[in-house]
Amino acid sequence: MSASKLQVKIGSDWSLAAFWRWWRQGLLAWLPARLRRALSGVARQVVLEPGPEGLVLSRQRNGPASLERVAEWSWSELERELLRKRIRAEHPVHIVLRLAADQALVRSVTLPEAAAGRLRQVLGFEMDRLTPFTVGQLYYDVLPVEHYPEQRRIRVELTALPRPDVDHALAALAAVGVVPDVVDVAGCRVGLNLLPPEQRPRRGMLAARLYAALVSVSLMLVVAAILLPLWQQRTLVTTLQKQVETLQRQGGQVLALQERLEKSIESSRFLLQKKRSRPSLIDVLRELTAVVPDSAWLERLQVRNDTLQIIGQAANASIMIGLIENSKLFSGAAFASPVTNDRRSGKERFVLGARIAPEQP
């Protein structure tokens, strides 16, 4: 079973976008608050708001609160080259078509946690139940709002616009040579895009530059994540040593402070050693890639401390126990619930738990 196949099979929980957000937020947490705010800002956007009388162009730098009107034209005076020139002058990462909030239908929906990786598809099937329209009559998007780990459920927000309203606005912009990357509504949550993925334009050079910038920021965050703990530990040791010197001059408490210093260093070493003794998530994924056969696939993977739980389907689920048990990284494999038959795939669906063995020195 190749790594690319495994990535596809567990993509509902470990999509590239989700992994990027998790990894980036984890690295940002190591940085000082001021630098963290600077790196987590929203990209510069040009926002186009069509109305009955004309078109308003605004710039947005750091979220909806920073929206700044730049220009406004009536439909009769709007010229193709003038609009394109004003957009290019802003050097936007995204061009946003923003429609009025009173045109939108917004619903809050609670779903199983397993649906998190395919929200558009799940609510697309339920659209005629949730709204007076079919999925073919709407432009829509779904954003996660809240997670309930105990109930293994999530709350999401569905935002939809009637297709004729959006098509009319897109046609008006297309007539002056503008194709937006994003369609949203006034006052919406950050990240909303009502355009279906297949209709979102690919901007070659801009996307390449954005990717290069993300890679550069990622490298800087990795370096910061490596160096900052060392710097913090060195600062702690230096501070404690100065306190020892002061107490030596004052007398009386030298031994107590020295013991505190030794315990602090020993605790740091113990925590570092404990962290290094546990296999990384990459090692766990690599091992699963090696032991799971091509005839099986995984729907969900959860790693918590030294325990592993996988949910998936296989032609013969009983062989999964032996495959996992024979792995050098896992032990104590057992089914967490009875094996069931999946009518659609014809395979056996299983929930399997195991312990992650510590790395051998």
FENLINHU-V499172 format. One record per backbone hydrogen bond with DSSP energy under -0.5 kcal/mol. CO is the residue of the C=O (numbers start at 0). NH is the residue of the N-H. Records with the same first field share a line. If there is no record, write none. Layout:
CO = NH + NH
This chain:
1 = 5
2 = 6
3 = 7
4 = 8
5 = 9
7 = 10
9 = 12 + 13
14 = 18
15 = 19
16 = 20
17 = 21
18 = 22
19 = 23
20 = 24
21 = 25
22 = 26
23 = 27
24 = 28
26 = 29
27 = 30
31 = 35
32 = 36
33 = 37
34 = 38
35 = 39
37 = 40
43 = 92 + 93
44 = 59
45 = 47 + 95
46 = 48 + 57
47 = 49 + 97
48 = 55
52 = 74
53 = 50
54 = 72
55 = 48
56 = 69 + 70
57 = 46
58 = 67
59 = 44
62 = 61 + 65
63 = 66
67 = 58
70 = 56
72 = 54
73 = 76 + 77
78 = 82
79 = 83
80 = 84
81 = 85
82 = 86
83 = 87
84 = 88
85 = 89
86 = 89 + 90 + 91
87 = 90
93 = 45 + 95
94 = 180 + 181
95 = 47 + 97
96 = 98 + 183
98 = 185
99 = 102
100 = 103
102 = 161
103 = 105
104 = 159
106 = 157
108 = 155
110 = 153
111 = 114
112 = 115
113 = 116
114 = 117
115 = 118
117 = 121
118 = 122
119 = 123
120 = 124
121 = 125
123 = 126
125 = 128 + 129
126 = 130
133 = 136
134 = 137
136 = 162
138 = 160
140 = 158
142 = 156
145 = 154
146 = 148
147 = 151 + 152
151 = 112
152 = 147
153 = 110
154 = 144 + 145
155 = 108 + 157
156 = 142 + 158
157 = 106
158 = 140
159 = 104
160 = 138
161 = 164 + 165
162 = 166
163 = 167
164 = 168
165 = 169
166 = 170
167 = 171
168 = 172
169 = 173
170 = 174
172 = 175 + 177
173 = 176
179 = 200
181 = 96
182 = 193
183 = 98
184 = 187
188 = 191
193 = 139
195 = 198 + 199
196 = 199
198 = 200
200 = 202
201 = 203
202 = 206
203 = 207
204 = 208
205 = 209
206 = 210
207 = 211
208 = 212
209 = 213
210 = 214
211 = 215
212 = 216
213 = 217
214 = 218
215 = 219
216 = 220
217 = 221
218 = 222
219 = 223
220 = 224
221 = 225
222 = 226
223 = 227
224 = 228
225 = 229
226 = 230
227 = 231
228 = 232
229 = 233
230 = 234
231 = 235
232 = 236
233 = 237
234 = 238
235 = 239
236 = 240
237 = 241
238 = 242
239 = 243
240 = 244
241 = 245
242 = 246
243 = 247
244 = 248
245 = 249
246 = 250
252 = 256
253 = 257
254 = 258
255 = 259
256 = 260
257 = 261
258 = 262
259 = 263
260 = 264
261 = 265
262 = 266
263 = 267
264 = 268
265 = 269
266 = 270
267 = 271
268 = 272
269 = 273
270 = 274
271 = 275
272 = 276
273 = 277
274 = 277
276 = 358
279 = 283
280 = 284
281 = 285
282 = 286
283 = 287
284 = 288
285 = 289
286 = 290
287 = 291
292 = 295
296 = 312
299 = 310
301 = 308
303 = 306
305 = 355
306 = 303
307 = 353
308 = 301
309 = 351
310 = 298 + 299
311 = 349
312 = 296
313 = 347
315 = 318
316 = 319
317 = 320 + 321
318 = 322
319 = 323
320 = 324
321 = 325
323 = 326
328 = 356
330 = 354
333 = 352
336 = 350
339 = 348
340 = 342
341 = 345
346 = 341
347 = 313
348 = 339
349 = 311
350 = 335 + 336
351 = 309
352 = 333
353 = 307
354 = 330 + 356
